[in-house]
């Protein structure tokens, strides 16, 4: 029996990514006095205790929580702080509870996917081979036994997670679960108990205030004037520490936002809402102020407008971006480019590497004249389970190390500032088809092509709306147009794409009479009897001559 033809999955059409919905700026609070730092610590510690108690009350309520319970929580917090601080704490609690619920749902889905894979592989005979789509059986009886034990463990975890989802119970750690686990292994975290305690307390502080349009400078709790003066509305138990009227404490430090400073200045002068957050970097011993506000939804650029000046296709890899410039017809222009980055080290270092690589990519895109970047709509959420890839540990580490979520947020926000549109495409078969159709034809004596460079061409063509397959060679002369359309490069709206080639000059013997012109290119003498001119006439006889 012949093998069945491989069925390709449906490829989703490209779409324009939605622009950023908010802005965040940060500046350092320099030259703080010891009294300033003491007041900030006391306020943060006091409001942090209130936030911890409110989060506990919210988690205990579960599904029984309603608007009346929310109002009751806010009244209890107002007695120990203020109405605006209580509103900020309850809103932060609500957001944290919602995030925990979404994470719990993702955990349930991940457990279900792992259990399905384990049950399938355990049902197969030992040693049975699989394929790219469906994994095979386990290699030995020992591995089969250990996987059966793991299946029982995952089923128990799934039952617990489903019970939590049904009852509305969540597990949240103020300060972070990772930092909490570091307490049990300080040697591996390279921390002393005192250093850990300082970080733990700083992470659990609450020094934030939501903006409010119409109020002075857009915020009543943490107020920053256009000239950079920072003042804080102290909670009721700490009102005796105020050094200004109306229970406010003015810091000696002033801020000046270098990035988007003009935009922030315009908002504060117009009394538009600006949210602020003060936090301490314990490792550096520095205080920072972060200002943020929301943006109105910006309509994305139509795809036809984004494609008008070509596209830059970008292939995302574990250590670099591979980019190629394409014109609007899908033809590669110039040479491929690479923008490397290093994802080892701390989270801050990885984030800085991504930002640096994206900055160079965006600057190069503007230099090429393109107005859009085509990038794969990657999401490895369902591809990281150890049950699916099993022994292929390097591949699991590879896809886990690629910052897909952070990359999406970074490139959309940074591209919006440069006036560049982001077109997301389906990642199906881009690497395979790019290597098949584009890697070898683009190799020359001065240009080397890798599989990633060819994939960037495939991504760019898909973002432009063209098929990935490269232009076919013209048919043979004797085949003429029976072989089908010769090229996939011409745009459907281009004139002349289906017409026959016009003659260079008019050579017919009746050119003067038909065109009405007096000057035409002279015709050459006829070389065939059929083309010879004659003054006679043709007549058909009534009977055929017959010779016997």
C-alpha positions in Angstrom: 0.0 0.0 0.0 1.4 3.4 -0.9 2.1 5.8 1.9 -0.4 8.5 2.5 0.5 12.0 1.4 1.5 14.2 4.3 -1.2 16.6 5.3 -0.1 20.2 5.9 -1.8 22.1 8.6 -3.8 25.2 7.8 -1.7 28.3 7.8 -3.2 31.4 9.4 -3.1 34.7 7.5 -0.7 37.4 8.6 -1.9 40.3 10.7 -0.7 43.6 12.0 0.4 43.6 15.7 -1.5 46.0 18.0 0.6 48.8 19.3 1.6 49.4 23.0 -1.2 50.4 25.4 1.0 52.1 28.1 4.1 54.0 28.8 6.6 53.6 31.7 9.5 55.8 32.6 12.1 55.5 35.4 14.5 57.8 37.1 16.7 57.5 40.1 16.0 59.4 43.4 19.5 60.8 44.1 20.9 62.6 47.2 18.2 61.3 49.6 18.9 62.2 53.2 18.8 59.5 56.0 15.5 60.9 57.1 14.1 60.6 53.6 15.1 56.9 53.4 13.7 56.3 56.9 10.3 57.8 56.0 10.2 55.8 52.7 10.9 52.6 54.6 8.3 53.2 57.2 5.6 54.1 54.7 6.5 51.1 52.5 6.5 48.7 55.4 3.2 50.0 56.8 1.4 49.9 53.5 3.0 46.5 52.7 1.4 45.0 55.8 -2.0 46.4 54.7 -1.5 44.9 51.3 -0.6 41.5 52.7 -3.7 41.4 54.9 -6.0 42.5 52.1 -4.5 39.9 49.7 -5.2 37.2 52.4 -8.8 38.3 52.8 -9.3 38.3 49.0 -7.9 34.8 48.6 -10.0 33.4 51.5 -13.2 34.8 49.9 -12.6 32.9 46.6 -15.7 32.8 44.4 -17.8 34.3 47.2 -16.2 37.7 46.7 -18.5 40.4 45.3 -18.7 44.2 45.2 -20.0 44.5 48.8 -16.9 42.5 50.0 -14.7 44.8 48.0 -16.2 47.9 49.5 -15.9 46.4 53.0 -12.2 45.7 52.4 -11.6 49.2 51.2 -13.3 50.7 54.3 -11.1 48.7 56.6 -8.0 49.9 54.8 -9.1 53.6 54.8 -9.1 53.8 58.6 -5.4 52.9 58.6 -4.3 54.9 55.5 -6.5 57.0 53.2 -9.2 56.4 50.7 -6.8 56.7 47.7 -4.2 54.4 49.2 -6.9 51.9 50.1 -8.2 52.1 46.5 -4.7 51.4 45.1 -4.1 48.5 47.4 -7.5 46.8 46.7 -6.9 47.3 42.9 -3.4 45.7 43.1 -4.9 42.8 45.1 -7.6 42.3 42.5 -5.0 42.2 39.7 -2.8 39.8 41.6 -5.6 37.4 42.3 -6.7 37.5 38.6 -3.1 36.8 37.5 -2.9 33.8 39.9 -6.1 32.4 38.5 -4.8 32.7 34.9 -1.6 30.9 35.9 -3.6 28.2 37.6 -5.6 27.6 34.4 -2.4 27.4 32.4 -1.0 24.9 34.9 -4.1 22.7 34.6 -3.8 22.7 30.8 -0.1 21.8 31.0 -0.8 18.9 33.3 -3.5 17.6 31.0 -1.2 17.8 28.0 1.5 15.9 29.8 -0.9 13.2 31.0 -2.3 12.7 27.5 1.3 12.1 26.2 2.2 9.7 29.0 -1.0 7.6 28.5 -0.4 7.4 24.8 3.2 6.3 25.1 2.5 3.8 27.9 -0.2 2.2 25.8 2.3 1.4 23.0 4.6 -1.7 23.0 8.1 -1.1 24.3 10.5 0.0 21.6 7.9 0.9 19.0 9.1 3.8 16.9 7.2 7.1 16.5 7.3 9.9 14.0 7.5 13.7 13.9 3.8 14.0 14.8 3.2 11.2 17.3 5.8 9.9 19.8 6.5 6.2 20.0 6.8 3.8 22.9 9.4 3.8 25.6 12.8 2.2 25.0 12.9 -0.2 28.0 10.8 -1.7 30.7 12.7 0.5 33.3 11.8 3.7 31.6 8.2 2.5 31.2 8.0 1.8 34.9 9.3 5.2 35.9 7.0 7.0 33.5 4.0 5.1 34.9 5.0 6.4 38.4 5.2 9.9 36.9 1.8 9.5 35.4 0.3 8.8 38.8 2.1 11.9 40.2 0.8 14.1 37.5 -2.7 12.8 37.9 -2.6 13.6 41.6 -1.3 17.1 40.9 -4.1 17.6 38.3 -6.8 16.6 40.8 -5.5 19.1 43.3 -5.2 21.9 40.7 -8.8 21.2 39.5 -10.1 21.4 43.0 -8.3 24.7 43.5 -9.8 26.0 40.2 -13.3 24.9 41.2 -13.2 26.4 44.7 -11.4 29.6 43.7 -8.3 28.9 45.8 -5.0 30.3 44.7 -1.5 30.3 46.0 0.2 33.7 46.0 3.5 34.8 47.6 4.0 38.5 48.1 7.6 39.0 47.4 8.0 36.2 44.9 8.1 32.5 45.2 11.6 32.3 43.9 12.9 34.6 46.6 11.0 32.6 49.1 12.7 29.4 48.0 16.1 31.0 48.2 15.7 31.2 51.9 16.0 27.5 52.2 19.3 27.4 50.2 21.2 30.6 50.8 24.5 29.0 49.8 23.2 28.3 46.2 21.7 31.8 46.0 25.0 33.3 47.2 23.2 35.3 49.9 23.6 35.7 53.6 20.5 35.6 55.8 20.8 39.4 56.4 21.0 40.1 52.6 18.0 37.8 51.9 16.0 39.5 54.7 16.6 43.0 53.2 15.5 41.8 49.7 12.5 40.0 51.1 11.3 43.1 53.0 11.9 45.5 50.2 9.9 43.3 47.7 6.9 43.2 50.1 6.7 47.0 50.5 3.9 48.9 48.9 4.9 52.4 47.7 2.6 52.9 44.7 -0.3 55.2 43.8 -2.7 55.2 40.9 -3.1 58.4 38.8 -6.3 60.5 38.8 -7.2 62.9 36.0 -8.3 66.3 37.1 -6.3 66.3 40.3 -3.2 68.4 40.8 -0.4 67.1 38.6 -2.4 63.9 38.0 -1.8 62.2 41.3 -2.7 63.1 44.9 -0.8 60.4 46.9 2.6 60.6 45.2 2.8 64.0 43.6 5.6 65.0 41.2 5.6 68.6 40.0 6.8 69.6 36.5 10.1 70.8 38.0 10.7 67.4 39.5 9.8 67.9 43.2 8.5 64.6 44.8 6.1 64.6 47.7 4.1 61.8 49.4 0.8 61.9 51.2 1.6 60.0 54.5 -0.9 57.5 55.9 -2.8 58.5 59.1 -0.5 56.6 61.6 2.6 58.3 60.1 1.2 61.8 59.7 3.5 63.1 62.4 6.5 62.6 60.1 5.2 65.2 57.6 7.5 68.1 56.8 4.9 70.0 54.7 1.3 71.0 55.2 -1.7 68.7 54.6 0.3 65.7 56.0 2.7 65.5 53.1 6.4 64.7 53.1 8.6 66.4 50.5 11.8 64.5 49.4 15.0 66.4 48.9 15.6 64.6 45.6 14.3 65.8 42.3 13.6 63.7 39.2 14.1 64.6 35.5 13.0 62.0 33.0 15.4 61.9 30.2 13.3 59.6 28.0 9.9 61.0 27.1 10.4 63.9 29.5 8.4 66.3 27.3 5.4 63.9 27.1 5.5 63.5 30.9 5.8 67.2 31.4 2.8 67.9 29.2 0.7 65.4 31.1 1.5 66.8 34.5 0.9 70.4 33.5 -2.5 69.3 32.1 -3.4 67.4 35.3 -3.8 64.1 33.5 -3.5 60.8 35.3 0.0 59.5 36.0 0.7 56.5 38.2 3.9 56.4 40.3 5.8 53.7 42.1 8.8 54.0 44.4 11.1 51.0 44.9 14.5 50.1 46.3 17.2 48.2 44.5 18.8 46.5 47.6 21.7 45.1 45.7 22.8 48.6 44.5 21.3 50.6 47.4 19.5 52.9 45.1 15.9 54.3 45.1 14.0 54.7 41.9 10.7 56.4 40.8 8.7 54.9 38.0 6.0 56.9 36.2 3.4 55.2 34.0 0.2 56.0 32.1 -2.1 54.4 29.6 -2.4 55.2 25.9 -5.5 55.3 23.8 -5.8 52.4 21.5 -4.0 53.2 18.3 -5.4 51.7 15.1 -2.9 49.4 13.4 -1.6 50.3 9.9 -3.4 48.4 7.1 -1.4 45.6 5.7 -1.4 47.1 2.2 0.1 50.3 3.5 2.7 48.4 5.5 3.7 46.3 2.5 4.0 49.2 0.1 7.8 49.8 0.6 8.8 46.2 1.1 9.4 44.1 4.2 12.2 43.0 6.5 11.7 39.3 7.4 13.1 38.3 10.8 13.8 34.8 12.0 14.1 34.5 15.8 16.7 32.1 17.1 18.2 31.2 20.4 21.2 33.5 20.0 20.5 35.9 17.1 18.0 37.5 14.8 18.4 36.6 11.1 17.0 39.4 8.9 16.6 39.9 5.2 15.3 42.9 3.2 12.6 42.1 0.5 11.0 44.5 -2.0 7.2 44.6 -2.3 7.3 41.8 -5.0 9.0 39.4 -2.5 12.5 39.6 -4.1 15.5 39.5 -1.7 17.5 42.7 -1.8 21.2 42.9 -0.7 22.7 40.6 1.8 21.3 39.0 4.9 22.0 40.5 8.3 22.5 39.0 11.8 21.9 40.7 15.2 23.4 38.5 17.9 22.5 38.5 21.6 23.5 36.4 24.7 20.7 35.0 26.8 22.9 33.7 29.6 23.2 35.4 33.0 20.6 37.3 35.0 17.2 38.4 33.8 18.3 42.0 33.6 21.2 41.1 31.4 19.0 39.0 29.1 16.5 41.9 28.8 19.3 44.3 28.0 20.6 42.0 25.3 17.2 41.7 23.7 16.7 45.5 23.8 20.2 46.1 22.2 19.6 43.6 19.4 16.1 45.1 18.7 17.5 48.6 18.6 20.1 47.7 16.0 17.4 45.8 14.0 15.1 48.8 13.9 17.8 51.2 13.0 18.9 49.0 10.1 15.2 48.6 9.0 14.9 52.4 8.7 18.1 52.6 6.7 16.7 50.1 4.2 13.6 52.2 3.7 11.1 49.5 4.7 8.2 50.4 6.9 7.3 47.0 8.3 9.0 43.9 9.9 7.6 40.4 9.4 8.2 38.2 12.4 6.9 34.7 13.4 4.0 34.6 15.9 5.9 32.2 18.1 4.3 30.7 21.2 6.1 27.7 22.8 3.6 27.4 25.8 2.5 23.9 24.6 5.9 22.8 23.5 8.0 22.9 26.7 6.7 19.7 28.5 9.3 17.1 29.2 6.7 14.4 28.3 6.5 15.6 24.7 10.2 15.9 24.0 11.5 13.4 26.6 15.2 12.8 26.2 15.8 15.7 23.9 16.9 17.9 26.7 18.9 20.3 24.5 15.8 21.1 22.4 13.7 21.7 25.5 16.4 24.1 26.8 16.5 25.8 23.4 12.8 26.6 23.2 12.6 27.5 26.9 15.5 30.0 26.5 13.9 31.9 23.6 12.1 34.9 25.1 9.0 34.8 23.0 6.7 36.7 25.4 9.2 39.4 26.2 10.2 39.7 22.6 6.6 40.4 21.5 6.2 43.2 24.1 9.6 44.7 23.4 9.5 44.7 19.6 5.9 46.1 19.4 6.6 49.0 21.8 10.0 49.8 20.3 8.8 49.6 16.7 5.9 52.0 17.5 8.4 54.7 18.5 10.2 54.3 15.1 7.0 54.3 13.0 7.6 50.7 11.9 4.7 48.3 11.7 5.0 44.7 12.9 3.4 42.0 10.8 3.0 38.6 12.6 2.9 35.5 10.5 2.2 31.8 11.1 5.6 30.0 11.8 4.5 26.8 10.0 7.2 25.4 7.7 9.1 28.6 7.3 12.5 27.1 8.1 11.9 24.0 6.0 10.5 25.7 2.9 13.0 28.6 3.2 15.9 26.1 3.2 14.3 24.2 0.3 13.6 27.1 -2.0 15.9 30.0 -1.1 19.1 29.0 0.6 20.9 27.4 -2.4 19.8 30.0 -5.1 21.0 32.9 -3.0 24.5 31.5 -2.3 27.2 33.3 -4.3 31.0 33.7 -4.2 30.6 36.7 -1.8 27.4 35.7 0.0 26.9 32.7 2.4 23.4 31.7 3.3 22.3 29.7 6.4 19.1 27.9 7.1 18.1 30.9 9.3 18.8 33.4 6.6 16.6 31.5 4.2 13.9 31.3 6.8 13.9 35.1 7.1 13.2 35.3 3.4 10.3 32.9 3.8 8.9 34.9 6.7 9.2 38.1 4.7 7.4 36.6 1.7 4.6 35.3 3.9 4.2 38.7 5.5 4.0 40.3 2.1 1.2 37.9 1.1 3.3 35.9 -1.4 3.8 32.2 -1.4 7.2 31.1 0.0 8.2 29.1 -3.2 10.7 31.1 -5.2 10.0 32.2 -8.8 9.9 29.4 -11.3 12.0 29.3 -14.4 10.4 30.2 -17.8 9.0 27.3 -19.8 10.6 25.9 -22.9 10.0 27.7 -26.2 7.9 25.0 -27.7 5.7 24.9 -24.6 4.7 28.6 -24.8 2.0 29.5 -22.4 0.6 25.9 -22.0 2.9 25.4 -19.1 1.0 27.9 -17.0 1.8 31.3 -15.6 5.5 31.9 -15.7 6.1 33.9 -12.5 4.6 34.6 -9.1 6.4 37.9 -8.8 4.1 40.2 -10.8 1.4 41.9 -8.8 -2.2 41.1 -9.9 -2.8 44.8 -10.5 0.2 45.3 -12.8 -0.7 46.1 -16.4 0.7 43.8 -19.1 1.2 40.8 -16.9 -1.1 38.6 -19.2 -0.5 40.4 -22.5 1.7 39.3 -25.4 4.8 41.3 -26.1 4.3 44.3 -28.3 6.3 44.5 -31.6 9.3 46.8 -31.7 8.1 48.4 -34.9 5.2 48.2 -37.2 6.2 45.9 -40.1 3.0 45.0 -41.8 2.5 45.8 -45.5 -0.7 47.8 -44.8 0.7 49.8 -41.9 0.2 53.2 -43.5 -3.4 52.5 -44.3 -4.3 51.1 -40.8 -2.4 53.5 -38.6 -2.9 56.6 -40.7 0.8 57.6 -40.4 3.1 58.7 -43.2 6.4 57.5 -41.7 7.0 53.9 -40.8 9.9 51.8 -40.7 10.7 50.3 -44.1 9.7 46.7 -44.7 12.1 44.2 -46.0 11.5 42.2 -49.2 9.5 39.1 -48.8 11.5 35.8 -48.7 8.5 33.5 -49.1 6.0 32.9 -51.9 3.1 33.2 -49.5 4.1 36.8 -48.5 4.6 37.9 -52.1 2.2 40.6 -53.4 -0.1 39.8 -56.3 -2.6 41.8 -58.4 -4.5 38.7 -59.5 -7.7 37.3 -57.9 -8.5 33.8 -56.8 -11.5 32.0 -58.2 -13.0 28.6 -57.3 -14.0 26.5 -60.2 -17.4 24.7 -60.3 -15.9 21.3 -61.1 -12.6 19.7 -60.3 -10.4 18.7 -63.1 -10.0 15.0 -63.2 -7.3 13.2 -65.1 -7.9 9.5 -66.1 
